[in-house]
Amino acid sequence: MMIVSAEKDLPLLLTRCHAGDRTAQRELYQRYYSFAMGICIRYATNRLECVKIMNNGFCKLFAERDSIRHIADFPANLQKIMINSILNHYQDEVKLTFKESIVNNKIRNDHAIDKSLINHHLLSALQKLPVIQRIIFNLHTIDGYTHFEICKMMNVTHSFSERFLFLAKNTLSSMMI
């Protein structure tokens, strides 16, 4: 019964947030904290970094209030904002890591990773991946972006995206054994 009530008052809450109501923004933050945390934790190396990325995403959401106008689009918009916050956070690190990864990684056979394997062990393994591998793996395998979309989001080539997805799968496969 509480969920139905929460869903019914979401349009009003979004309207209040759009108007800049700080109390409504706090309520929206609390309501969608777990949702946003679930997105960010897969990309971050630890919980503190995850919370920082998530909070930056919520700050951007509240600063650009047009993202919170429409109830039907809100969860998708929040997810997009969180992913952009993640990409912004790692933007400089990804450029440095890319150069290191080309030198240090060796290619092995590809092993498919089933989405149903996402659990504590996989989350722990994801957090141990090099940044660029973790981002591309999450964007492609977990969040469902195509290589073309990843290329546009990260300003990289198609082969770059494919290579680091391949490396991420290999690394995860060896960690899961």
N, C-alpha and C positions, 0 to 999 in steps of 0.2 A: 504493500500500500504506500509506503514511503517513496518508492521509486516512481510510482505514477504521479504523486504529488510533486516530486522534484522535476519530472519531465514537464508537467503542466505549468510550473512557474518559471521554466527556463526562458521563454520569450520575454517575460517581464524582467527577469534578471539580466538578460542580454541588453535590453533597452536601457536599463539603469546603468549598466557598465558602459554602454555607448555614450551615455550622457556624462560619464566621468565620475559616477558615484563610487567612492572608495570602499564603502561597506559592501556594495554589490560586487566590486572587483575582488575583495577578500573572499567573499562567499563563492564566487566562480573559481577562484584559485583553489580553495579547499575542496570544492566539488570535483574538479578535474585534476587535482594533484596526482592521484594514482595513475590516471590515464597518461598524463604527460611524463611522469616518472618512468612508466613502463616503456615509453619510447626512448627516453634519454639514457636510461641505465644500460641499454644494449650498446650504446656508442661510447659511453664514458669508461675511463679506466678504474674509477672508484666512485663511491657514493657522494663524496664532497664535490667532485668535479661534475657529477650528474646534477646535483642540486643547483650548482652555479649555472650550468647550461640551461636547465629548466627555468630558473628564475629570470635569466636573460630573455628567454622566449616569452614568458608571461609579461615582462616589462615591455617588450616589443608589441605584444598583443594589445596591451592597454594604451600604449602610445599611438598605435595605428588602429584606432577604434572601428574602422570600417570592417575589419575582420570579424567583429563580434555582432554584426547587425542581424544576420539571418540564421535562424535556428537550424534549418536543414543543412546548411553548410558548416556550422560551427565545429563539430568534431574533426571534419576533414581540414578545415582552416587551421585549427589548433595543431593538428598533426604536422601540417606543412610548415607552420611557424616554428615548431620544435625542431624539425629536421633542418630548417634554415639556420636556426640558432646553433645547432650542432656543427653544421658546415662552417659557419662563421667562426666558431670557437677553434676549430681545427685547421682553418685555412692556411695559416703560416706553417704550422707543424707538418701538414700534409706535403707541402712543397719540399721541406727538408727530408722528410721520411722517404719520399719517392726516390730520391737520389741514393739513399742508404739501402733501400729495399732492392733496387736493381742489382747492386753489388752483392748483397748478402743472401738472397733467396735462390734456392735451387728448385727446379720444376720436377714434380713427381706425378704419378698417375692421378687423374681426377676421380674423386669419390663424391657421390651425391650426398647432400645433407638434407634430411627430411625435416620439414617445418615442425612436425610433431615432437621432435627431439628437444625443443626449446624447454629447458628446465634449469635448475640451479647449476648443474655441472656444465652445461653448454654456455650459460651466461658467464660463468667463471672463465671458461675457455675463450669466449668472445672478448672479454676484457683484457686478456693476455695477448691478443693479436696486435701486430703493429697498426698504428692509427689508420693508415690508408686502406689496409685490408679490412679492418673492422668496419669502416664507413661504407665501403663498396659492398661488402657482404650483407650488411644490414639493409642498405638501400635496395639491393637487388633481391636477396633471398627472403628477407623478413618483411620489408615494406612494399615489395612488389614493383619497384621501379624497373623499367627496361634499361638496357645499356645506353640507348639513345638518350633517355631522360637523365640518366646519371651524367653522361657527357655534357649535357647542357647545364646541369646544376653545378658541376664541379669544374667546368671548362677544361675537360681532358678529352683525349681521343677514345674512340671505341675500343681499340686494342688495349689501351691502358686499363680501361674498366674491366675488360674480359680477363686480362692477365692477373690483375690483383684479386678478382673474384676467384679465379683458379688457384692462386696462391693461398688465399684465405681458406678455401675448402680443403686444400692439402694440409695446411697447418692445423685446422680444426680436426681433420680426420686423424692425424697423428696424435693429437692431444686426447682424443676420445678413446683411443685404444687402451 
